[in-house]
């Protein structure tokens, strides 16, 4: 007798991923690793063992200094030509489509192994906008992601906006405020959905989004606070004649950007950093930059920034970004009270996007009864305070920050005809 196929809800995230399915009248999450329902969306290609590691194993390999190549935030590459460019990784030339497909295949295999079910089809979350409204890369980004699912072994895939899936999950948990706003700040995008609900039904009123997320917070902190310790803003002596010139910012911008870090490790950049250190007014800073490039420490630096952000968000007045792997004892202060000022350009964008979401629904800010926060970066104090300024009278609640989307997708799978 043929095994009945089920639909797997997959929240493929910029920083973390999760999955769920609907069974016995309720959504159930997949243990993507034993005892855990979320999996870091990370990859490590081990040069010694020739193995591809994902998730926590990939992070651990990086932290322990294994010889290999680390990747994160591939979701931000969807819709760009980089997705289809072949590059040599381990023993073969592959595209990012194949790498993402391997990750999705791992989730599918794990789901089938832990549940005993067959998942031939998927319903996948997607941001409201991968890039922005009317961006020609939008259609290509969804096509790229669809291609990844099909290459992973799924027969077909449907897509749902992530904040709308989170709204479905919230409604299922009994949130019955008349008009609610989902605030979904993930690693790569910030998405918002307004929905109206009662005890019997739910209606999406408007959805909107912007390409700003936790990795952008990291980039801004790194660029403004850390990169000056590696030479940003340093003057270079002119090779011909007297005088100085400012060191270009491009290499620092790339080093502060998660998805661009793997492309920095080239002989040309290594030589450039060494040459700049010889003519720099502050050569010690440029030698740090050389160390980062030569020893492929860009992701170690990015994780250090992320950890410093988490400390600052927790309210530690003396929080630090610790850069011992770059130079023993090197730390960068990141006081909690400074975080809001550093990230003000991003929080201003969040406020504007929320305003636009409410306007799309032909509502006023005062009509919002509840604000529900999901997504890993939604729990940041600077985000919550920014949103509370717009809705001081609304109820503010937090709902399964890392798994609400997967639960909502699992519920939504019941509406799909196989």
Protein Blocks (a to p, Z undefined) as FASTA:
>chain_A
ZZddddddddddfkbccddddeehiacdddfbghiabdcdbddddfklopacehjllmmm
mmnopacdddehklmmgopaklmpccdehjbccdfklmmmmmmmmmmmmmmmmnopacfb
ccddddfblkbghiaklmmmmmmmmmmmmmnopabdcdddfklmmmmmmmmnopabfbdc
dddddfkbccdddddddfkbccdfbdcdddddfklmmmmmmmmmmmmmnogopacddfed
gddddddfklmmmmmpmklmmmmmcfklmmmmmmmmmmgfblmlmmmmmmmmmnopmlmm
mmmmmmmmmmmmnopakbccdfkkmoghiacdddfklmmmmmmmmmmmmmmmmmmmmmmn
opafklpmbdcdehjklmpmklmmmmmmmmmmbccddehkllmmmmmmmmmmmmpcZZ
